[in-house]
Amino acid sequence: MGPSMPGQAKRMGGIAGPLARMLQEKTGKESRSMVLGHLQRGGQPTGYDRLLATRFGGEAVRAVAEGKWGHMVALHSPNIVTIPIVEALREVKRVDPKHDIVLTARATGISFGD
């Protein structure tokens, strides 16, 4: 456990990596650690996820270079585009609280702030 900042409570963290290495040394079996919350929220990113993130990042950088403040990056398949945030907020988009994805998320402990 590393030093804590003044005024902060000490807490234990980051133990998964060292524990996985210790288990691997003791057993001779490959061991890995993971953040369970990351897996629950989406698992390992696929090649498509990584490519999409790269495309979003590239478009965001171009938007900044072009001075497109007040815009956001969006996927208008198959293209990545920038659109004014005002346009994105023009229409209220609702999520059905009874949709199976919402019910499954709630069942796994995900909170929607209500």
C-alpha positions as CSV (number, residue, x, y, z in Angstrom):
1,M,0.0,0.0,0.0
2,G,1.5,3.3,-1.0
3,P,1.6,6.5,1.0
4,S,-1.7,8.4,1.3
5,M,-2.2,12.1,0.7
6,P,-2.6,14.3,3.8
7,G,-6.2,14.3,5.0
8,Q,-7.1,11.1,3.1
9,A,-8.0,7.9,4.8
10,K,-5.8,5.0,4.0
11,R,-7.4,2.2,2.0
12,M,-6.3,-1.0,0.5
13,G,-6.3,-1.2,-3.2
14,G,-4.4,-2.6,-6.1
15,I,-4.0,-6.0,-4.5
16,A,-5.3,-8.1,-7.5
17,G,-2.2,-7.8,-9.6
18,P,0.3,-8.7,-6.9
19,L,-1.9,-11.6,-5.8
20,A,-2.2,-12.9,-9.3
21,R,1.6,-12.9,-9.7
22,M,2.0,-14.6,-6.4
23,L,-0.5,-17.3,-7.3
24,Q,1.3,-17.8,-10.6
25,E,4.6,-18.2,-8.9
26,K,3.2,-20.7,-6.3
27,T,1.2,-22.8,-8.8
28,G,3.1,-22.4,-12.0
29,K,-0.2,-21.7,-13.7
30,E,-0.9,-18.5,-15.6
31,S,-2.9,-16.1,-13.5
32,R,-4.5,-12.8,-14.4
33,S,-6.4,-10.1,-12.5
34,M,-9.3,-8.1,-13.7
35,V,-11.6,-5.4,-12.5
36,L,-14.9,-7.2,-12.1
37,G,-16.9,-4.0,-12.7
38,H,-15.3,-3.6,-16.1
39,L,-16.2,-7.1,-17.1
40,Q,-19.8,-6.6,-15.8
41,R,-20.2,-3.4,-17.8
42,G,-19.0,-4.7,-21.1
43,G,-16.2,-7.2,-20.9
44,Q,-13.0,-7.1,-23.0
45,P,-13.1,-4.7,-25.9
46,T,-13.3,-6.3,-29.3
47,G,-11.3,-5.2,-32.4
48,Y,-14.4,-3.3,-33.5
49,D,-14.6,-1.5,-30.1
50,R,-11.0,-0.4,-30.4
51,L,-11.3,0.7,-34.0
52,L,-14.5,2.7,-33.2
53,A,-12.8,4.4,-30.3
54,T,-9.9,5.3,-32.6
55,R,-12.3,6.7,-35.2
56,F,-14.1,8.7,-32.5
57,G,-10.8,10.1,-31.2
58,G,-9.6,11.1,-34.6
59,E,-12.8,12.9,-35.4
60,A,-12.7,14.7,-32.0
61,V,-9.2,15.9,-32.7
62,R,-10.2,17.1,-36.2
63,A,-13.2,18.9,-34.6
64,V,-10.9,20.7,-32.2
65,A,-8.5,21.6,-35.0
66,E,-11.4,23.1,-36.9
67,G,-12.7,25.0,-33.9
68,K,-15.9,23.1,-33.8
69,W,-16.7,24.0,-30.2
70,G,-20.2,23.0,-29.0
71,H,-20.2,19.9,-31.2
72,M,-20.1,16.2,-30.3
73,V,-18.8,13.2,-32.2
74,A,-21.4,10.7,-33.3
75,L,-21.7,7.5,-35.3
76,H,-24.0,8.0,-38.3
77,S,-23.2,4.6,-39.7
78,P,-21.0,4.0,-41.5
79,N,-19.5,7.5,-40.8
80,I,-18.2,9.2,-37.8
81,V,-19.4,12.8,-37.8
82,T,-19.6,15.9,-35.6
83,I,-22.9,17.4,-34.9
84,P,-23.9,20.5,-32.8
85,I,-24.8,19.5,-29.3
86,V,-27.9,21.7,-29.6
87,E,-29.0,19.4,-32.5
88,A,-28.4,16.3,-30.4
89,L,-30.5,17.7,-27.6
90,R,-33.3,18.9,-29.7
91,E,-35.4,15.9,-29.1
92,V,-35.9,14.1,-25.8
93,K,-34.9,10.5,-26.0
94,R,-36.5,8.2,-23.5
95,V,-35.5,4.7,-22.3
96,D,-38.3,2.3,-21.5
97,P,-37.7,1.3,-17.8
98,K,-39.4,-2.1,-18.5
99,H,-37.0,-2.9,-21.4
100,D,-35.2,-6.2,-20.8
101,I,-31.8,-4.5,-20.9
102,V,-32.8,-2.1,-18.2
103,L,-34.3,-5.0,-16.1
104,T,-31.1,-7.0,-16.5
105,A,-28.9,-4.1,-15.6
106,R,-30.9,-3.5,-12.4
107,A,-30.8,-7.2,-11.5
108,T,-26.9,-7.1,-11.7
109,G,-26.8,-4.1,-9.3
110,I,-26.5,-1.2,-11.8
111,S,-28.2,1.9,-10.5
112,F,-29.8,4.6,-12.8
113,G,-29.9,7.2,-10.0
114,D,-33.5,6.6,-9.1
